[in-house]
Amino acid sequence: MDVRRILRVSEAVKEELSEIIGFEMEDPRLLEVDVTDVQVSPDSRHATIKVGLNGDQKRQNHALAALEHATGYLRRELALRLQLRQVPELHFEQDKNPNVESRIDILLRRARKSRGRNEN
């Protein structure tokens, strides 16, 4: 797979996971989770998802456990939403240096989405 395709797939996976985790999943352990980066392997079999986690260490551990538990659901949702021959295995890890800009982008998307819901 060429580099441009890997980057497009990584960005698409990031956008969809941000949407699913941020807006659609109702697990309270995931309220403070933000997808900050996704790196898909060259063979598309694995994706490393970096997540920004807030709260104390116990909350962070619970959030990572919730993500690991939801891996099957998240892969099924990605399969439904993205036209990929193979949905990668998802591997979550904490982003030790979450990018402030990505956090702002996430918050802006959430605000726009909630505003759209309130107008209906």
C-alpha positions in Angstrom: 0.0 0.0 0.0 1.4 3.4 -0.9 2.2 6.1 1.7 -0.6 8.4 0.6 -3.2 5.6 1.0 -1.9 4.7 4.4 -2.2 8.4 5.5 -5.8 8.6 4.1 -6.8 5.4 5.9 -5.2 6.6 9.1 -7.0 9.9 8.9 -10.4 8.2 8.1 -10.0 5.8 11.0 -9.1 8.7 13.3 -12.2 10.7 12.2 -14.6 7.8 12.6 -13.2 6.6 15.9 -13.3 10.2 17.3 -17.0 10.3 16.2 -17.9 6.9 17.6 -16.0 7.3 20.9 -16.8 10.9 21.4 -20.5 11.0 20.5 -22.0 7.6 20.1 -20.7 5.4 22.9 -22.4 5.8 26.2 -19.8 4.3 28.5 -19.1 6.9 31.2 -15.4 5.7 31.3 -15.0 7.2 27.8 -16.1 10.7 28.5 -12.6 12.0 28.9 -11.1 10.1 25.9 -9.9 12.0 22.8 -8.4 10.2 19.8 -5.2 12.2 19.0 -3.5 10.1 16.4 -3.9 6.9 14.3 -1.0 5.1 12.6 -2.0 2.3 10.3 0.7 -0.2 9.5 1.9 -0.5 5.9 0.1 -3.9 5.5 -3.2 -2.4 7.0 -3.4 -5.2 9.5 -2.8 -3.1 12.6 -3.6 0.4 13.7 -2.1 2.1 16.8 -4.6 4.6 18.2 -3.2 7.2 20.5 -5.7 8.6 22.9 -5.6 11.6 25.2 -6.8 10.7 28.7 -7.8 13.0 31.4 -8.3 12.4 35.1 -6.2 10.5 37.6 -4.3 7.3 36.9 -7.3 5.1 38.0 -9.7 6.8 35.5 -7.1 6.6 32.8 -6.7 2.8 33.3 -10.5 2.4 33.3 -10.7 4.3 30.1 -8.1 2.2 28.4 -9.8 -1.0 29.7 -13.1 0.3 28.3 -11.5 0.9 24.9 -9.9 -2.6 24.8 -13.2 -4.1 25.8 -15.0 -2.2 22.9 -12.4 -3.1 20.3 -14.7 -5.6 18.5 -17.6 -3.1 18.4 -15.3 -0.4 17.1 -13.9 -2.6 14.3 -17.4 -3.6 13.3 -18.5 0.1 13.1 -15.4 1.0 11.1 -16.2 -1.9 8.7 -19.7 -0.4 8.2 -18.5 3.1 7.7 -15.3 2.8 5.7 -14.8 0.9 2.5 -11.7 -1.0 3.5 -10.8 -4.5 2.3 -9.5 -5.2 5.7 -10.3 -3.4 9.0 -7.1 -3.2 11.0 -6.7 -4.7 14.5 -6.9 -1.8 16.9 -4.3 -1.2 19.6 -4.9 1.7 22.0 -2.2 3.5 23.9 -2.1 6.7 25.9 -0.7 9.7 24.1 1.8 11.1 26.6 1.9 14.5 24.7 -1.5 15.2 23.4 -1.5 17.9 20.7 -3.3 21.0 22.0 -4.5 21.8 18.5 -6.1 18.4 18.0 -7.9 18.8 21.4 -9.3 22.2 20.2 -10.4 20.6 16.9 -12.2 17.8 18.8 -13.9 20.3 21.1 -15.1 22.4 18.2 -16.5 19.4 16.4 -18.3 18.4 19.6 -19.8 21.9 19.9 -21.0 21.9 16.3 -22.5 18.5 16.6 -24.3 19.3 19.8 -25.6 22.6 18.3 -26.9 20.6 15.4 -28.8 18.2 17.7 -30.4 21.1 19.6 -31.7 22.8 16.5 -33.7 19.8 15.4 
